[in-house]
Amino acid sequence: MTVDMGQSTREQLKSTLARIERLEEDKKAVLEDIKAVYDEAKAFGFDAKVLRQVVRIRKMDREKRQEQEAILDLYLSALGET
């Protein structure tokens, strides 16, 4: 299948792809930086898995978090885990 694009459309496509590729590289670098910080925290004696949970929880809306915690407590109570 051949698509006939005009020159400006081809240039826009190339520009868009270049931006996406740059952002993907930036994302990779940021992910590496985050991993390094978790490794550093681990060296200080912090539990990286728990830190990740704390980060995830802090991103949540307070009401949503409280609702999830209440449901978790309910489920654990129903299972006799509390």
Residue pairs with C-beta under 8 A, 6 or more apart in sequence:
5 13
38 48
38 51
38 52
39 48
41 48
41 51
42 48
57 65
60 68
73 82
76 82
